[in-house]
Amino acid sequence: MAKTDSRVMTAHLPVAMADKVEQLAQRLERSKGWIVKQALADWIAREEERDRLTREALADVDAGQVIDHQAVQAWADSLDSDQPLPAPR
């Protein structure tokens, strides 16, 4: 098995959360470390995606690619009507 570089990190968890990690580890027949590593990897991926989307949205704003608030409000208000407006672009 190939050895990868790693580093030990510690974190204080609420007892209830630590208990759930232990229960999951037993149920999945995995180590507690594996469970925590998976959870942290998923959280990091979500945070990186959120950051990317935020930067993309800010670039759109800087480029003037925005939709007028009144147009969005009129569209939203029309959704309850018999003839909803097309989504603003």
PyMOL Python script that loads the backbone (N, CA, C, O; Angstrom):
from pymol import cmd

cmd.read_pdbstr("""\
ATOM      1  N   MET A   1       0.846  -1.171   0.000  1.00  0.00           N
ATOM      2  CA  MET A   1       0.000   0.000   0.000  1.00  0.00           C
ATOM      3  C   MET A   1       0.893   1.236   0.000  1.00  0.00           C
ATOM      4  O   MET A   1       1.859   1.315   0.760  1.00  0.00           O
ATOM      5  N   ALA A   2       0.563   2.202  -0.861  1.00  0.00           N
ATOM      6  CA  ALA A   2       1.357   3.422  -0.950  1.00  0.00           C
ATOM      7  C   ALA A   2       1.104   4.302   0.268  1.00  0.00           C
ATOM      8  O   ALA A   2      -0.029   4.456   0.724  1.00  0.00           O
ATOM      9  N   LYS A   3       2.177   4.868   0.776  1.00  0.00           N
ATOM     10  CA  LYS A   3       2.048   5.745   1.931  1.00  0.00           C
ATOM     11  C   LYS A   3       1.906   7.183   1.449  1.00  0.00           C
ATOM     12  O   LYS A   3       2.669   7.636   0.594  1.00  0.00           O
ATOM     13  N   THR A   4       0.934   7.896   1.995  1.00  0.00           N
ATOM     14  CA  THR A   4       0.735   9.297   1.621  1.00  0.00           C
ATOM     15  C   THR A   4       1.118  10.178   2.784  1.00  0.00           C
ATOM     16  O   THR A   4       1.050   9.768   3.942  1.00  0.00           O
ATOM     17  N   ASP A   5       1.520  11.396   2.464  1.00  0.00           N
ATOM     18  CA  ASP A   5       1.827  12.351   3.521  1.00  0.00           C
ATOM     19  C   ASP A   5       0.540  12.712   4.246  1.00  0.00           C
ATOM     20  O   ASP A   5      -0.507  12.892   3.625  1.00  0.00           O
ATOM     21  N   SER A   6       0.626  12.813   5.532  1.00  0.00           N
ATOM     22  CA  SER A   6      -0.543  13.204   6.314  1.00  0.00           C
ATOM     23  C   SER A   6      -0.086  13.908   7.576  1.00  0.00           C
ATOM     24  O   SER A   6       1.092  13.888   7.932  1.00  0.00           O
ATOM     25  N   ARG A   7      -1.036  14.526   8.238  1.00  0.00           N
ATOM     26  CA  ARG A   7      -0.769  15.223   9.475  1.00  0.00           C
ATOM     27  C   ARG A   7      -1.951  15.001  10.410  1.00  0.00           C
ATOM     28  O   ARG A   7      -3.104  15.024   9.980  1.00  0.00           O
ATOM     29  N   VAL A   8      -1.668  14.792  11.656  1.00  0.00           N
ATOM     30  CA  VAL A   8      -2.715  14.595  12.651  1.00  0.00           C
ATOM     31  C   VAL A   8      -3.217  15.963  13.100  1.00  0.00           C
ATOM     32  O   VAL A   8      -2.430  16.861  13.400  1.00  0.00           O
ATOM     33  N   MET A   9      -4.534  16.105  13.142  1.00  0.00           N
ATOM     34  CA  MET A   9      -5.174  17.315  13.657  1.00  0.00           C
ATOM     35  C   MET A   9      -6.181  16.866  14.708  1.00  0.00           C
ATOM     36  O   MET A   9      -6.784  15.801  14.583  1.00  0.00           O
ATOM     37  N   THR A  10      -6.355  17.661  15.716  1.00  0.00           N
ATOM     38  CA  THR A  10      -7.329  17.316  16.745  1.00  0.00           C
ATOM     39  C   THR A  10      -8.417  18.377  16.793  1.00  0.00           C
ATOM     40  O   THR A  10      -8.194  19.534  16.437  1.00  0.00           O
ATOM     41  N   ALA A  11      -9.571  17.972  17.230  1.00  0.00           N
ATOM     42  CA  ALA A  11     -10.696  18.891  17.385  1.00  0.00           C
ATOM     43  C   ALA A  11     -11.537  18.417  18.548  1.00  0.00           C
ATOM     44  O   ALA A  11     -11.734  17.216  18.734  1.00  0.00           O
ATOM     45  N   HIS A  12     -12.025  19.342  19.317  1.00  0.00           N
ATOM     46  CA  HIS A  12     -12.940  19.016  20.403  1.00  0.00           C
ATOM     47  C   HIS A  12     -14.356  19.010  19.839  1.00  0.00           C
ATOM     48  O   HIS A  12     -14.821  20.007  19.287  1.00  0.00           O
ATOM     49  N   LEU A  13     -15.028  17.880  19.983  1.00  0.00           N
ATOM     50  CA  LEU A  13     -16.386  17.722  19.484  1.00  0.00           C
ATOM     51  C   LEU A  13     -17.349  17.607  20.649  1.00  0.00           C
ATOM     52  O   LEU A  13     -16.994  17.076  21.702  1.00  0.00           O
ATOM     53  N   PRO A  14     -18.563  18.099  20.469  1.00  0.00           N
ATOM     54  CA  PRO A  14     -19.579  17.839  21.480  1.00  0.00           C
ATOM     55  C   PRO A  14     -19.764  16.325  21.614  1.00  0.00           C
ATOM     56  O   PRO A  14     -19.630  15.588  20.637  1.00  0.00           O
ATOM     57  N   VAL A  15     -20.065  15.878  22.806  1.00  0.00           N
ATOM     58  CA  VAL A  15     -20.193  14.442  23.070  1.00  0.00           C
ATOM     59  C   VAL A  15     -21.214  13.799  22.142  1.00  0.00           C
ATOM     60  O   VAL A  15     -20.978  12.702  21.636  1.00  0.00           O
ATOM     61  N   ALA A  16     -22.324  14.450  21.914  1.00  0.00           N
ATOM     62  CA  ALA A  16     -23.365  13.874  21.054  1.00  0.00           C
ATOM     63  C   ALA A  16     -22.839  13.666  19.634  1.00  0.00           C
ATOM     64  O   ALA A  16     -23.140  12.652  19.004  1.00  0.00           O
ATOM     65  N   MET A  17     -22.062  14.613  19.132  1.00  0.00           N
ATOM     66  CA  MET A  17     -21.511  14.478  17.789  1.00  0.00           C
ATOM     67  C   MET A  17     -20.473  13.358  17.737  1.00  0.00           C
ATOM     68  O   MET A  17     -20.450  12.571  16.791  1.00  0.00           O
ATOM     69  N   ALA A  18     -19.629  13.290  18.739  1.00  0.00           N
ATOM     70  CA  ALA A  18     -18.626  12.221  18.799  1.00  0.00           C
ATOM     71  C   ALA A  18     -19.305  10.862  18.865  1.00  0.00           C
ATOM     72  O   ALA A  18     -18.849   9.906  18.238  1.00  0.00           O
ATOM     73  N   ASP A  19     -20.395  10.775  19.622  1.00  0.00           N
ATOM     74  CA  ASP A  19     -21.144   9.513  19.698  1.00  0.00           C
ATOM     75  C   ASP A  19     -21.691   9.122  18.327  1.00  0.00           C
ATOM     76  O   ASP A  19     -21.647   7.951  17.951  1.00  0.00           O
ATOM     77  N   LYS A  20     -22.207  10.104  17.578  1.00  0.00           N
ATOM     78  CA  LYS A  20     -22.744   9.808  16.248  1.00  0.00           C
ATOM     79  C   LYS A  20     -21.640   9.342  15.306  1.00  0.00           C
ATOM     80  O   LYS A  20     -21.853   8.440  14.496  1.00  0.00           O
ATOM     81  N   VAL A  21     -20.460   9.953  15.408  1.00  0.00           N
ATOM     82  CA  VAL A  21     -19.339   9.524  14.574  1.00  0.00           C
ATOM     83  C   VAL A  21     -18.984   8.077  14.895  1.00  0.00           C
ATOM     84  O   VAL A  21     -18.750   7.275  13.990  1.00  0.00           O
ATOM     85  N   GLU A  22     -18.944   7.746  16.175  1.00  0.00           N
ATOM     86  CA  GLU A  22     -18.642   6.365  16.572  1.00  0.00           C
ATOM     87  C   GLU A  22     -19.696   5.394  16.058  1.00  0.00           C
ATOM     88  O   GLU A  22     -19.361   4.307  15.589  1.00  0.00           O
ATOM     89  N   GLN A  23     -20.964   5.777  16.142  1.00  0.00           N
ATOM     90  CA  GLN A  23     -22.042   4.910  15.659  1.00  0.00           C
ATOM     91  C   GLN A  23     -21.943   4.700  14.149  1.00  0.00           C
ATOM     92  O   GLN A  23     -22.117   3.585  13.657  1.00  0.00           O
ATOM     93  N   LEU A  24     -21.664   5.780  13.419  1.00  0.00           N
ATOM     94  CA  LEU A  24     -21.506   5.656  11.972  1.00  0.00           C
ATOM     95  C   LEU A  24     -20.320   4.771  11.621  1.00  0.00           C
ATOM     96  O   LEU A  24     -20.399   3.936  10.720  1.00  0.00           O
ATOM     97  N   ALA A  25     -19.240   4.959  12.329  1.00  0.00           N
ATOM     98  CA  ALA A  25     -18.042   4.154  12.068  1.00  0.00           C
ATOM     99  C   ALA A  25     -18.341   2.671  12.263  1.00  0.00           C
ATOM    100  O   ALA A  25     -17.927   1.837  11.457  1.00  0.00           O
ATOM    101  N   GLN A  26     -19.052   2.351  13.321  1.00  0.00           N
ATOM    102  CA  GLN A  26     -19.405   0.953  13.562  1.00  0.00           C
ATOM    103  C   GLN A  26     -20.340   0.423  12.482  1.00  0.00           C
ATOM    104  O   GLN A  26     -20.141  -0.674  11.960  1.00  0.00           O
ATOM    105  N   ARG A  27     -21.363   1.211  12.149  1.00  0.00           N
ATOM    106  CA  ARG A  27     -22.346   0.769  11.160  1.00  0.00           C
ATOM    107  C   ARG A  27     -21.716   0.588   9.783  1.00  0.00           C
ATOM    108  O   ARG A  27     -22.048  -0.355   9.065  1.00  0.00           O
ATOM    109  N   LEU A  28     -20.813   1.484   9.417  1.00  0.00           N
ATOM    110  CA  LEU A  28     -20.180   1.422   8.100  1.00  0.00           C
ATOM    111  C   LEU A  28     -18.917   0.567   8.078  1.00  0.00           C
ATOM    112  O   LEU A  28     -18.306   0.351   7.031  1.00  0.00           O
ATOM    113  N   GLU A  29     -18.545   0.089   9.262  1.00  0.00           N
ATOM    114  CA  GLU A  29     -17.323  -0.702   9.403  1.00  0.00           C
ATOM    115  C   GLU A  29     -16.113   0.061   8.867  1.00  0.00           C
ATOM    116  O   GLU A  29     -15.300  -0.468   8.107  1.00  0.00           O
ATOM    117  N   ARG A  30     -16.026   1.311   9.287  1.00  0.00           N
ATOM    118  CA  ARG A  30     -14.922   2.192   8.937  1.00  0.00           C
ATOM    119  C   ARG A  30     -14.371   2.792  10.219  1.00  0.00           C
ATOM    120  O   ARG A  30     -14.998   2.704  11.274  1.00  0.00           O
ATOM    121  N   SER A  31     -13.208   3.395  10.126  1.00  0.00           N
ATOM    122  CA  SER A  31     -12.636   4.032  11.309  1.00  0.00           C
ATOM    123  C   SER A  31     -13.289   5.395  11.540  1.00  0.00           C
ATOM    124  O   SER A  31     -13.864   5.989  10.628  1.00  0.00           O
ATOM    125  N   LYS A  32     -13.188   5.870  12.765  1.00  0.00           N
ATOM    126  CA  LYS A  32     -13.689   7.219  13.071  1.00  0.00           C
ATOM    127  C   LYS A  32     -12.926   8.246  12.240  1.00  0.00           C
ATOM    128  O   LYS A  32     -13.501   9.228  11.773  1.00  0.00           O
ATOM    129  N   GLY A  33     -11.628   8.012  12.062  1.00  0.00           N
ATOM    130  CA  GLY A  33     -10.825   8.924  11.249  1.00  0.00           C
ATOM    131  C   GLY A  33     -11.322   9.005   9.815  1.00  0.00           C
ATOM    132  O   GLY A  33     -11.335  10.082   9.219  1.00  0.00           O
ATOM    133  N   TRP A  34     -11.735   7.855   9.254  1.00  0.00           N
ATOM    134  CA  TRP A  34     -12.251   7.839   7.891  1.00  0.00           C
ATOM    135  C   TRP A  34     -13.531   8.661   7.795  1.00  0.00           C
ATOM    136  O   TRP A  34     -13.723   9.417   6.843  1.00  0.00           O
ATOM    137  N   ILE A  35     -14.410   8.507   8.792  1.00  0.00           N
ATOM    138  CA  ILE A  35     -15.676   9.258   8.811  1.00  0.00           C
ATOM    139  C   ILE A  35     -15.390  10.750   8.857  1.00  0.00           C
ATOM    140  O   ILE A  35     -15.966  11.516   8.084  1.00  0.00           O
ATOM    141  N   VAL A  36     -14.514  11.165   9.745  1.00  0.00           N
ATOM    142  CA  VAL A  36     -14.191  12.589   9.892  1.00  0.00           C
ATOM    143  C   VAL A  36     -13.528  13.112   8.623  1.00  0.00           C
ATOM    144  O   VAL A  36     -13.827  14.222   8.184  1.00  0.00           O
ATOM    145  N   LYS A  37     -12.633  12.328   8.030  1.00  0.00           N
ATOM    146  CA  LYS A  37     -11.952  12.747   6.805  1.00  0.00           C
ATOM    147  C   LYS A  37     -12.953  12.948   5.668  1.00  0.00           C
ATOM    148  O   LYS A  37     -12.854  13.921   4.921  1.00  0.00           O
ATOM    149  N   GLN A  38     -13.912  12.037   5.534  1.00  0.00           N
ATOM    150  CA  GLN A  38     -14.946  12.165   4.506  1.00  0.00           C
ATOM    151  C   GLN A  38     -15.783  13.423   4.730  1.00  0.00           C
ATOM    152  O   GLN A  38     -16.048  14.182   3.797  1.00  0.00           O
ATOM    153  N   ALA A  39     -16.188  13.627   5.970  1.00  0.00           N
ATOM    154  CA  ALA A  39     -17.024  14.792   6.281  1.00  0.00           C
ATOM    155  C   ALA A  39     -16.274  16.088   5.998  1.00  0.00           C
ATOM    156  O   ALA A  39     -16.839  17.027   5.437  1.00  0.00           O
ATOM    157  N   LEU A  40     -15.027  16.140   6.376  1.00  0.00           N
ATOM    158  CA  LEU A  40     -14.237  17.347   6.172  1.00  0.00           C
ATOM    159  C   LEU A  40     -13.978  17.578   4.684  1.00  0.00           C
ATOM    160  O   LEU A  40     -14.025  18.718   4.221  1.00  0.00           O
ATOM    161  N   ALA A  41     -13.709  16.520   3.935  1.00  0.00           N
ATOM    162  CA  ALA A  41     -13.498  16.659   2.496  1.00  0.00           C
ATOM    163  C   ALA A  41     -14.760  17.205   1.817  1.00  0.00           C
ATOM    164  O   ALA A  41     -14.667  18.068   0.945  1.00  0.00           O
ATOM    165  N   ASP A  42     -15.934  16.709   2.210  1.00  0.00           N
ATOM    166  CA  ASP A  42     -17.188  17.197   1.637  1.00  0.00           C
ATOM    167  C   ASP A  42     -17.415  18.665   1.989  1.00  0.00           C
ATOM    168  O   ASP A  42     -17.841  19.444   1.137  1.00  0.00           O
ATOM    169  N   TRP A  43     -17.137  19.046   3.224  1.00  0.00           N
ATOM    170  CA  TRP A  43     -17.330  20.432   3.650  1.00  0.00           C
ATOM    171  C   TRP A  43     -16.389  21.358   2.894  1.00  0.00           C
ATOM    172  O   TRP A  43     -16.798  22.430   2.447  1.00  0.00           O
ATOM    173  N   ILE A  44     -15.135  20.954   2.747  1.00  0.00           N
ATOM    174  CA  ILE A  44     -14.166  21.771   2.014  1.00  0.00           C
ATOM    175  C   ILE A  44     -14.613  21.948   0.568  1.00  0.00           C
ATOM    176  O   ILE A  44     -14.525  23.052   0.030  1.00  0.00           O
ATOM    177  N   ALA A  45     -15.088  20.891  -0.065  1.00  0.00           N
ATOM    178  CA  ALA A  45     -15.559  20.987  -1.446  1.00  0.00           C
ATOM    179  C   ALA A  45     -16.724  21.957  -1.570  1.00  0.00           C
ATOM    180  O   ALA A  45     -16.772  22.748  -2.511  1.00  0.00           O
ATOM    181  N   ARG A  46     -17.669  21.905  -0.627  1.00  0.00           N
ATOM    182  CA  ARG A  46     -18.814  22.839  -0.652  1.00  0.00           C
ATOM    183  C   ARG A  46     -18.352  24.277  -0.461  1.00  0.00           C
ATOM    184  O   ARG A  46     -18.830  25.180  -1.147  1.00  0.00           O
ATOM    185  N   GLU A  47     -17.429  24.493   0.464  1.00  0.00           N
ATOM    186  CA  GLU A  47     -16.926  25.852   0.722  1.00  0.00           C
ATOM    187  C   GLU A  47     -16.165  26.390  -0.485  1.00  0.00           C
ATOM    188  O   GLU A  47     -16.295  27.567  -0.819  1.00  0.00           O
ATOM    189  N   GLU A  48     -15.377  25.551  -1.139  1.00  0.00           N
ATOM    190  CA  GLU A  48     -14.653  25.986  -2.335  1.00  0.00           C
ATOM    191  C   GLU A  48     -15.629  26.339  -3.450  1.00  0.00           C
ATOM    192  O   GLU A  48     -15.420  27.317  -4.169  1.00  0.00           O
ATOM    193  N   GLU A  49     -16.691  25.553  -3.601  1.00  0.00           N
ATOM    194  CA  GLU A  49     -17.707  25.844  -4.623  1.00  0.00           C
ATOM    195  C   GLU A  49     -18.448  27.133  -4.286  1.00  0.00           C
ATOM    196  O   GLU A  49     -18.719  27.939  -5.177  1.00  0.00           O
ATOM    197  N   ARG A  50     -18.776  27.337  -3.025  1.00  0.00           N
ATOM    198  CA  ARG A  50     -19.451  28.570  -2.615  1.00  0.00           C
ATOM    199  C   ARG A  50     -18.562  29.775  -2.922  1.00  0.00           C
ATOM    200  O   ARG A  50     -19.042  30.795  -3.416  1.00  0.00           O
ATOM    201  N   ASP A  51     -17.271  29.656  -2.629  1.00  0.00           N
ATOM    202  CA  ASP A  51     -16.337  30.744  -2.908  1.00  0.00           C
ATOM    203  C   ASP A  51     -16.257  31.016  -4.411  1.00  0.00           C
ATOM    204  O   ASP A  51     -16.261  32.172  -4.835  1.00  0.00           O
ATOM    205  N   ARG A  52     -16.185  29.952  -5.216  1.00  0.00           N
ATOM    206  CA  ARG A  52     -16.127  30.118  -6.675  1.00  0.00           C
ATOM    207  C   ARG A  52     -17.372  30.828  -7.197  1.00  0.00           C
ATOM    208  O   ARG A  52     -17.274  31.743  -8.015  1.00  0.00           O
ATOM    209  N   LEU A  53     -18.547  30.402  -6.721  1.00  0.00           N
ATOM    210  CA  LEU A  53     -19.792  31.018  -7.170  1.00  0.00           C
ATOM    211  C   LEU A  53     -19.893  32.477  -6.731  1.00  0.00           C
ATOM    212  O   LEU A  53     -20.395  33.317  -7.477  1.00  0.00           O
ATOM    213  N   THR A  54     -19.419  32.776  -5.527  1.00  0.00           N
ATOM    214  CA  THR A  54     -19.435  34.157  -5.045  1.00  0.00           C
ATOM    215  C   THR A  54     -18.536  35.032  -5.904  1.00  0.00           C
ATOM    216  O   THR A  54     -18.931  36.128  -6.298  1.00  0.00           O
ATOM    217  N   ARG A  55     -17.327  34.556  -6.197  1.00  0.00           N
ATOM    218  CA  ARG A  55     -16.406  35.324  -7.050  1.00  0.00           C
ATOM    219  C   ARG A  55     -16.985  35.516  -8.457  1.00  0.00           C
ATOM    220  O   ARG A  55     -16.840  36.583  -9.054  1.00  0.00           O
ATOM    221  N   GLU A  56     -17.635  34.482  -8.972  1.00  0.00           N
ATOM    222  CA  GLU A  56     -18.263  34.578 -10.286  1.00  0.00           C
ATOM    223  C   GLU A  56     -19.383  35.622 -10.267  1.00  0.00           C
ATOM    224  O   GLU A  56     -19.499  36.425 -11.192  1.00  0.00           O
ATOM    225  N   ALA A  57     -20.195  35.610  -9.230  1.00  0.00           N
ATOM    226  CA  ALA A  57     -21.290  36.579  -9.119  1.00  0.00           C
ATOM    227  C   ALA A  57     -20.755  38.002  -8.985  1.00  0.00           C
ATOM    228  O   ALA A  57     -21.296  38.928  -9.589  1.00  0.00           O
ATOM    229  N   LEU A  58     -19.701  38.179  -8.199  1.00  0.00           N
ATOM    230  CA  LEU A  58     -19.115  39.509  -8.043  1.00  0.00           C
ATOM    231  C   LEU A  58     -18.513  40.007  -9.356  1.00  0.00           C
ATOM    232  O   LEU A  58     -18.571  41.199  -9.655  1.00  0.00           O
ATOM    233  N   ALA A  59     -17.939  39.098 -10.134  1.00  0.00           N
ATOM    234  CA  ALA A  59     -17.406  39.481 -11.444  1.00  0.00           C
ATOM    235  C   ALA A  59     -18.533  39.923 -12.367  1.00  0.00           C
ATOM    236  O   ALA A  59     -18.370  40.869 -13.138  1.00  0.00           O
ATOM    237  N   ASP A  60     -19.689  39.235 -12.293  1.00  0.00           N
ATOM    238  CA  ASP A  60     -20.852  39.647 -13.082  1.00  0.00           C
ATOM    239  C   ASP A  60     -21.304  41.043 -12.683  1.00  0.00           C
ATOM    240  O   ASP A  60     -21.618  41.864 -13.546  1.00  0.00           O
ATOM    241  N   VAL A  61     -21.340  41.318 -11.394  1.00  0.00           N
ATOM    242  CA  VAL A  61     -21.738  42.638 -10.913  1.00  0.00           C
ATOM    243  C   VAL A  61     -20.754  43.685 -11.415  1.00  0.00           C
ATOM    244  O   VAL A  61     -21.161  44.735 -11.911  1.00  0.00           O
ATOM    245  N   ASP A  62     -19.452  43.403 -11.289  1.00  0.00           N
ATOM    246  CA  ASP A  62     -18.433  44.348 -11.760  1.00  0.00           C
ATOM    247  C   ASP A  62     -18.557  44.611 -13.257  1.00  0.00           C
ATOM    248  O   ASP A  62     -18.259  45.711 -13.724  1.00  0.00           O
ATOM    249  N   ALA A  63     -18.999  43.599 -14.011  1.00  0.00           N
ATOM    250  CA  ALA A  63     -19.158  43.743 -15.465  1.00  0.00           C
ATOM    251  C   ALA A  63     -20.507  44.352 -15.835  1.00  0.00           C
ATOM    252  O   ALA A  63     -20.803  44.544 -17.014  1.00  0.00           O
ATOM    253  N   GLY A  64     -21.321  44.653 -14.831  1.00  0.00           N
ATOM    254  CA  GLY A  64     -22.625  45.248 -15.099  1.00  0.00           C
ATOM    255  C   GLY A  64     -23.677  44.256 -15.546  1.00  0.00           C
ATOM    256  O   GLY A  64     -24.733  44.651 -16.039  1.00  0.00           O
ATOM    257  N   GLN A  65     -23.405  42.984 -15.381  1.00  0.00           N
ATOM    258  CA  GLN A  65     -24.358  41.947 -15.785  1.00  0.00           C
ATOM    259  C   GLN A  65     -25.291  41.646 -14.617  1.00  0.00           C
ATOM    260  O   GLN A  65     -25.141  40.646 -13.917  1.00  0.00           O
ATOM    261  N   VAL A  66     -26.253  42.537 -14.430  1.00  0.00           N
ATOM    262  CA  VAL A  66     -27.194  42.400 -13.322  1.00  0.00           C
ATOM    263  C   VAL A  66     -28.615  42.545 -13.857  1.00  0.00           C
ATOM    264  O   VAL A  66     -28.825  43.042 -14.963  1.00  0.00           O
ATOM    265  N   ILE A  67     -29.564  42.117 -13.076  1.00  0.00           N
ATOM    266  CA  ILE A  67     -30.976  42.258 -13.425  1.00  0.00           C
ATOM    267  C   ILE A  67     -31.585  43.250 -12.450  1.00  0.00           C
ATOM    268  O   ILE A  67     -31.392  43.152 -11.238  1.00  0.00           O
ATOM    269  N   ASP A  68     -32.319  44.198 -12.993  1.00  0.00           N
ATOM    270  CA  ASP A  68     -32.948  45.242 -12.197  1.00  0.00           C
ATOM    271  C   ASP A  68     -33.902  44.644 -11.161  1.00  0.00           C
ATOM    272  O   ASP A  68     -34.681  43.743 -11.472  1.00  0.00           O
ATOM    273  N   HIS A  69     -33.836  45.144  -9.949  1.00  0.00           N
ATOM    274  CA  HIS A  69     -34.675  44.629  -8.865  1.00  0.00           C
ATOM    275  C   HIS A  69     -36.158  44.736  -9.208  1.00  0.00           C
ATOM    276  O   HIS A  69     -36.925  43.811  -8.940  1.00  0.00           O
ATOM    277  N   GLN A  70     -36.562  45.847  -9.791  1.00  0.00           N
ATOM    278  CA  GLN A  70     -37.980  46.017 -10.124  1.00  0.00           C
ATOM    279  C   GLN A  70     -38.441  44.968 -11.132  1.00  0.00           C
ATOM    280  O   GLN A  70     -39.581  44.510 -11.066  1.00  0.00           O
ATOM    281  N   ALA A  71     -37.567  44.582 -12.068  1.00  0.00           N
ATOM    282  CA  ALA A  71     -37.930  43.555 -13.049  1.00  0.00           C
ATOM    283  C   ALA A  71     -38.118  42.205 -12.356  1.00  0.00           C
ATOM    284  O   ALA A  71     -39.046  41.460 -12.674  1.00  0.00           O
ATOM    285  N   VAL A  72     -37.243  41.900 -11.420  1.00  0.00           N
ATOM    286  CA  VAL A  72     -37.361  40.637 -10.680  1.00  0.00           C
ATOM    287  C   VAL A  72     -38.623  40.648  -9.828  1.00  0.00           C
ATOM    288  O   VAL A  72     -39.342  39.651  -9.763  1.00  0.00           O
ATOM    289  N   GLN A  73     -38.892  41.779  -9.173  1.00  0.00           N
ATOM    290  CA  GLN A  73     -40.081  41.889  -8.326  1.00  0.00           C
ATOM    291  C   GLN A  73     -41.357  41.741  -9.153  1.00  0.00           C
ATOM    292  O   GLN A  73     -42.290  41.054  -8.738  1.00  0.00           O
ATOM    293  N   ALA A  74     -41.399  42.382 -10.317  1.00  0.00           N
ATOM    294  CA  ALA A  74     -42.580  42.275 -11.187  1.00  0.00           C
ATOM    295  C   ALA A  74     -42.779  40.827 -11.644  1.00  0.00           C
ATOM    296  O   ALA A  74     -43.904  40.329 -11.673  1.00  0.00           O
ATOM    297  N   TRP A  75     -41.687  40.162 -11.999  1.00  0.00           N
ATOM    298  CA  TRP A  75     -41.770  38.758 -12.407  1.00  0.00           C
ATOM    299  C   TRP A  75     -42.293  37.893 -11.261  1.00  0.00           C
ATOM    300  O   TRP A  75     -43.197  37.080 -11.450  1.00  0.00           O
ATOM    301  N   ALA A  76     -41.707  38.080 -10.054  1.00  0.00           N
ATOM    302  CA  ALA A  76     -42.127  37.288  -8.891  1.00  0.00           C
ATOM    303  C   ALA A  76     -43.595  37.536  -8.573  1.00  0.00           C
ATOM    304  O   ALA A  76     -44.334  36.599  -8.271  1.00  0.00           O
ATOM    305  N   ASP A  77     -44.020  38.791  -8.639  1.00  0.00           N
ATOM    306  CA  ASP A  77     -45.422  39.111  -8.363  1.00  0.00           C
ATOM    307  C   ASP A  77     -46.357  38.480  -9.390  1.00  0.00           C
ATOM    308  O   ASP A  77     -47.501  38.154  -9.076  1.00  0.00           O
ATOM    309  N   SER A  78     -45.871  38.310 -10.614  1.00  0.00           N
ATOM    310  CA  SER A  78     -46.735  37.769 -11.670  1.00  0.00           C
ATOM    311  C   SER A  78     -46.913  36.260 -11.576  1.00  0.00           C
ATOM    312  O   SER A  78     -47.785  35.702 -12.243  1.00  0.00           O
ATOM    313  N   LEU A  79     -46.117  35.599 -10.774  1.00  0.00           N
ATOM    314  CA  LEU A  79     -46.181  34.138 -10.714  1.00  0.00           C
ATOM    315  C   LEU A  79     -47.509  33.627 -10.181  1.00  0.00           C
ATOM    316  O   LEU A  79     -47.902  32.501 -10.485  1.00  0.00           O
ATOM    317  N   ASP A  80     -48.207  34.432  -9.392  1.00  0.00           N
ATOM    318  CA  ASP A  80     -49.516  34.039  -8.874  1.00  0.00           C
ATOM    319  C   ASP A  80     -50.652  34.397  -9.829  1.00  0.00           C
ATOM    320  O   ASP A  80     -51.814  34.100  -9.552  1.00  0.00           O
ATOM    321  N   SER A  81     -50.322  35.026 -10.940  1.00  0.00           N
ATOM    322  CA  SER A  81     -51.373  35.460 -11.862  1.00  0.00           C
ATOM    323  C   SER A  81     -51.639  34.392 -12.923  1.00  0.00           C
ATOM    324  O   SER A  81     -50.937  33.384 -13.010  1.00  0.00           O
ATOM    325  N   ASP A  82     -52.678  34.647 -13.730  1.00  0.00           N
ATOM    326  CA  ASP A  82     -53.010  33.726 -14.818  1.00  0.00           C
ATOM    327  C   ASP A  82     -52.023  33.841 -15.973  1.00  0.00           C
ATOM    328  O   ASP A  82     -51.905  32.930 -16.794  1.00  0.00           O
ATOM    329  N   GLN A  83     -51.311  34.972 -16.031  1.00  0.00           N
ATOM    330  CA  GLN A  83     -50.348  35.184 -17.130  1.00  0.00           C
ATOM    331  C   GLN A  83     -49.005  35.633 -16.540  1.00  0.00           C
ATOM    332  O   GLN A  83     -48.677  36.820 -16.563  1.00  0.00           O
ATOM    333  N   PRO A  84     -48.228  34.672 -16.008  1.00  0.00           N
ATOM    334  CA  PRO A  84     -46.951  35.056 -15.423  1.00  0.00           C
ATOM    335  C   PRO A  84     -45.989  35.578 -16.501  1.00  0.00           C
ATOM    336  O   PRO A  84     -45.984  35.113 -17.641  1.00  0.00           O
ATOM    337  N   LEU A  85     -45.190  36.545 -16.101  1.00  0.00           N
ATOM    338  CA  LEU A  85     -44.195  37.114 -17.000  1.00  0.00           C
ATOM    339  C   LEU A  85     -43.046  36.123 -17.192  1.00  0.00           C
ATOM    340  O   LEU A  85     -42.792  35.283 -16.329  1.00  0.00           O
ATOM    341  N   PRO A  86     -42.354  36.229 -18.331  1.00  0.00           N
ATOM    342  CA  PRO A  86     -41.148  35.388 -18.480  1.00  0.00           C
ATOM    343  C   PRO A  86     -40.089  35.847 -17.482  1.00  0.00           C
ATOM    344  O   PRO A  86     -40.062  37.012 -17.085  1.00  0.00           O
ATOM    345  N   ALA A  87     -39.226  34.933 -17.086  1.00  0.00           N
ATOM    346  CA  ALA A  87     -38.162  35.272 -16.135  1.00  0.00           C
ATOM    347  C   ALA A  87     -37.270  36.350 -16.741  1.00  0.00           C
ATOM    348  O   ALA A  87     -36.893  36.264 -17.910  1.00  0.00           O
ATOM    349  N   PRO A  88     -36.937  37.353 -15.955  1.00  0.00           N
ATOM    350  CA  PRO A  88     -36.068  38.427 -16.487  1.00  0.00           C
ATOM    351  C   PRO A  88     -34.668  37.905 -16.771  1.00  0.00           C
ATOM    352  O   PRO A  88     -34.175  37.004 -16.092  1.00  0.00           O
ATOM    353  N   ARG A  89     -34.047  38.476 -17.770  1.00  0.00           N
ATOM    354  CA  ARG A  89     -32.674  38.074 -18.154  1.00  0.00           C
ATOM    355  C   ARG A  89     -31.800  39.278 -18.298  1.00  0.00           C
ATOM    356  O   ARG A  89     -30.618  39.148 -18.614  1.00  0.00           O
TER     357      ARG A  89
END
""", "prot")
cmd.dss("prot")
cmd.show_as("cartoon", "prot")
cmd.util.cbc("prot")
cmd.orient("prot")
